[in-house]
Amino acid sequence: MLEQDAAPAEQRIRMKGEDMLRSHAKTIGQLSRRSGVPVKVLRHYEDLGFLYTLGRSESNYRLFGEEAVWCVQVIQGLRSLGLTL
């Protein structure tokens, strides 16, 4: 469905969602600093399908949501128990 085909209410919801998406999104560098995990490892987790991006910024940076922080913490916790990927 094209955005112009959507009802006005649906367009407002979409726009609001995009605003929320951008306000809570973190770049991979911010995610790295917050989680203490190197960017290279985060990219590997993304390649394995453990992390999902919210999309890309206008500058083409990967954007991650708050759930990505939780996922990285869970992965690191499991690895600290000796489990492998």
Secondary structure, 3 states (H helix, E strand, C coil): CCHHHCCHHHHHHHHHHHHHHHHHCEEHHHHHHHHCCCHHHHHHHHHHCCCCCCEECCCCCEEECHHHHHHHHHHHHHHHCCCCC
